[in-house]
């Protein structure tokens, strides 16, 4: 629990730094006489906001659902604050939460007593603060998006508590018509599969042509797929199938309620990542969507010296939860065994002309999620996006 607390404090501390500075100034230069709130600096509390610190993957990982800092601002009488607990991602969590109460930074900034209610029920009482403790945890159930938090603080002006509500994400998956089950991830407002598509049938039950003959593959004008190196047992689970664009253009390749992303969908993903701290290298988002497995089949940093495989940002790799792997592609001039371990390719549903369509590429030598144009007969991986 101590490690989790420290991690959460680091994650959102920058949001509270301005308030902290104000608190330290107050402690350093205490006013000689304070009778009411008007004599104090404006210690307005931080509103509860969407503060999820990790992507909403189906891993069983605790995340910060809600963060709130409340200062005592009034001399004498208790300070009461009521706050709506609101979060658009509330539905992603199971119904077991932990309320974490961090009481000040030291004895001078701790509150002497407090009462905390959620939906009118006391979850932390003055007796919990009676020994001047710095950390209190309480189990919570029954929270809803309409839940109301009420806090009553007793202490000297400038004292404060930090409140965190920690939850565990639900397992969220999608199943294709063949029965393959995929993890999913919410990135911004988009729900993506966190694995490459593996289906061998369209979502109406129509089979997709399996082609292992490279000479025929380049002539096909019908939906087709293959496995990397024509080796299903080795590559299906890891990389999924490689599809030509004629399979994409049916509009039935993904499970019902999902679709192959358009170029605009891909742009929305990239724009979100660039605008929300995932372009940690200063310009691009490639590593934030690339999963490093440290194996023969992943972006292996011991053998790849490029931007994806290097160790410059090992803690940031796959920060988005997209889990991109270098599944290679079927290039009509080279056959079905091209670039695995070095490149990942994903179709878009956007057509360029009669012969070409757009796709995205991750390359081991580049930190971009690149926009490319390719022949419809190429075989690329597919990631589905929720409608």
N, C-alpha and C positions, 0 to 999 in steps of 0.2 A: 504493500500500500504506500510506503514511503516513497518508493521509486515512481509510482504513478503520480503521487502528489507533486513531486519535484518536476516530473515531465509536464504536467498540466500547468504548473506555475511558469515554466519556461515558455510554454506555447503561447499563453495569452498575456504574459507580463507586460509586453510592449504596449498593449491596449490600456494598461493601468498606470503606465509610468508617469504620465502627467499628473494624475491624482496623487501618486506616491510622493512626487517632488513637493507638491503643495503640502502634504502631510508633514514631510521632513522640515519644511520651512516653518510650519506652525510649532513643531516641537523645539526647533532651534531658537525661535524668537517668540516665546509664549506671550500673549497679551496679558497685561496686568489685571484687567477686569473685563469679564465677558458676561453680560447679563442676558443676551438674546442672540438669536441666529444672525441678526444683521451685523453683529460685530465680528463675525468670523469670515474667513475666506470662503468662497463659494465651493464647498465640497459636495457638489452634486454627485450622486451615485451613478455608476455605470449601468445603463439599462441592460436587461437581459436580451441577448441577441443570439443569432445562429452562430455558435462557436464550435461546431464539429471540427475536431482536430485531425481526423483521419478520414479517408474516403469511405463511403458506405458500402464496403465489400461484405461478402457473406462470411468472412472470418469472424470468429467469436472474440472480438477485441473491444474492451471498454473504451468509450470515447466521451469527450466533454459535450454534454447536451446543452448546458446552460451555465453562464458565468455572471456573477454579480458582486460588486463591492458596495458596501454601505457604511457611511461615516456617521458617527454621532456629531450632530451639529448644534445642539441646543444645550445650554447650561441648565442643570437642574432637572427639568422634566424629561421623561424618556422620549426618544425620537422614534416615530412610527413611520414605516414606509410600506406601501402596498404595491405590488408589481404583478402584472399578468405574465405567466410563464407561457411564452408563445414560441413555436419553432415549426417551420414548414416541413421539417424532416421528422417530426415526432413519430409518424407512422412506421418509421424504419426500426424503432427500438422495441425490445420486449418490455414487459411490464415490471421489471425489477430494476430499481435505481438506487444509487447511494448518494445521500446528501453529505457533502464534505464541507465542514465549517473550519476555516482557518482564522483564528482569533488574533488579529494584529500581527505585528512583527516582533514585539517584545513586550515586557510588562507595562511600559508606558503607553503603548498603543492598543493594548487589549481592552475589550469592553469588560465591565465588571459583572454584567448580567444581560441576558437577552431571552426573548421568547420568540420562537419562529413557528408560524402556522402555515399549513398548506390546505386550502379549501376549508378553512375554519378549524382544522384539527391541529392540535399542538404536536409538533414533531421534535422540537428541542425546547426545553424549559429552563428557567433560571438555575435550577439545581445542576444542570449540565455544565454551567459556567462557574460553579461555586468554588472550584479549586484553582481558578485562574489558568485553566488549561489552554494550550495553543491549538489543539486539533481535536475536533469532534466529528464522528461519522454516524449517520443514521440511515437505516434501510427505508426505502420508500416504495410503495406500490400504489396503483390506482391513479397515477397522473394522467391527465388529458391535456389536449391543446388549449383548453379553457381554464386550466388550473390557476389559482391565484395564490401568490406568496405574500405573506404578511410578516414583517419583522419589526420587533420592538426592542430598541437598544437602551441600556442604562450604562452611562459612563461619562467620562470627561470629554469635552469637545475635541475632535481630532482622532479619537479612538475609532477603530473600524473592524469589520469582519469581512472576509471573502467567503462567498457561497458558491459552491460548484455542485452541479447535479451530473453525476456520471452514469451512463447507461451502456447497455450492450446491444449491438445491432442484431436484428433478426437475420436468419439465413434466408436470402432472397435468390431464387433460382428461376430458370425458365427451361422448359423441356421441348425438344423438337419432335417431329412426327415419327422419327425412328426411335424415340425414347432416350436420346442423349440428353443429359442434364448439364446445364451451364451455370456457373457463377455469374453474378451481375455486379455492376458498380454504378453508383450515381456520381456523375461528374458535372458539377453545376446543376442545371435543370434537366440534363440528359441521363437516361438510363442506357448503359452499354452492356453487352455481353463482355465478360472478362476472360473469355476464351474464344478461340477460333471455331467457326461453324464446322460440324462434322457430318451433317445429314447427307444421305444418298438419295433422298426423295424430296420433291416439292411438297409444300404444306397441304396440297390437295391429294396427296398420295401417289402422284405420278412419279415414277422412277427417273432418276437422272442417269444418263449414259456414263458408265465407267469406261474410260479409254486408256489403255496402256501402250498403245502403238503410236509412237511419235510421228510417224509418217501420216497417219490418219488424223491425229490431233490437229495438225495445222490446217486441215481441210474442213474441219467440222464447222457447221453453221447451226448446230443444235445445242441445247444445254448439256454440258459434260463436266466431269470431274476426274481427278486422279489423286493418289496419295504420293507424297514426296518419295522419289526414287522407286515408285510403285511398291512401297513397303508399308502396308496398312498396319501390321502388328507393331512396328517400331514407331511410326510417326502419327498415327491417327489421334491418340490421346493428347500428345504433346502439341502438335501443330494443326490438327484438323485437316480438312481436305483443301485441295486447290481447284478452283472452279473457273471455267471460262466466263466471259461476260454475257454469253447467251443464257446461262443459268441465272445470272443476276437480273437480266432484262425481263424475265418471266414475272417478276413482282411477287413470286411465291416461294422464293428460296428460304426466307427466314420463317420462323414459327409465326402463327397467326398473332396479330397484335404487334409484330416487330417488322422491321424493314432494313434493307441494305442502305446505309447512310448515303445521302447525296453529298456533292461537294460542299454545299452550304452547311450541311450537318457537320462535316469534318471541320469546316472553318469555325463553326460555333464552339466546337471542342477546343481547338487551338486558341481561339480568342479568350475563352474562359481560363485556360491554363496560363496564358501569358499575363492576364490581368489579375490573377489571384495567387501569385507567388510561386508558380511552378516553373517559371523560366529562370531558375536559380543561377544559371550561368550568365545571365544578363541579356540573352537574346533569343534563345530557342527553348523548346519544351521536349526535345527528343528523349532525354534520359528519364523524364518524369513519366513516360508511358512505356518504358522498356524494362522488362523483367530480366534480372540477371540470375541465372540458375547456378552458375559456377560449375557447369558440366559441359560435356562434349556437345550437347544439344542446345545450350543456351548462349548468351553473350559471355563468352568465357574470358575473363580479364587476364588470364595467364597466357593466352594465345592471341588475343585481339588487342591491338594497340590503338585502335581508333577511339572516337569520342564515347560510344556506347560501352565499349568493353573496358575502358580505363578506370582508374580508381579515384578520379578527381572528386566525385560526389557519390561515394558509395551509399551514404545514408539517404540520398535523395532519389536514387534510382527507383522507378516505378512508384513515385510518390502519389500519383493520381489513382493508382489501382487498376489502370487499364491492362497491365500485364502483357505487353507486347513481346513476342518471341520471334527469333529469326527463322521463320518457317520456309524461307526460300520461295521460288515460284517456278512455274512451267513456262519457259521461254521457248517459243516455237522453233528457234534456230539451235537451241542447246539441249532440248529434251527435258525430262521431268526432274532432273537432279541438279538444280542450280541455286547456289548462294545460301543454302541452309547454314545456320550458324553465323552468318554475316549480315543478312538482310531479311526484313519482314515487309511483305507487300499486302495491301488490303484494298479491295475494289471499292469504288464509289458507284452510285447508281446514275451518275451524270454522264451522258453521252456527249462526245465531242463532234464526231461526224460518222459517216457510214462505216468506217473501219476502226475507229478509236474511241476509247472512253478514259475517264480519269481514275487514278488510284493514288493511294498514299504509300510512302516508303520510309522505313527506318533503315539506316545504313550504319555499319559499325565504324565507319570513318567520318561520320557527320552527326552533329547534335540536333539536326532539324527533323521534323516530321514532314517530309518533302511531298509536294504535289507533283504528280507525274502524269504523263499521257502514254497510253499503251494500246496495243492491238487487242481487239475483242477476243482473239484466240489465245491470249496469254492465260495462264493459270495462276490466279492469286488467291490468297486467303480472304475470308469474309468475316467481318464483325457485324452483328446485327444491333440495331438501335430500336428502342421501344417507341411505338407510335405516339 
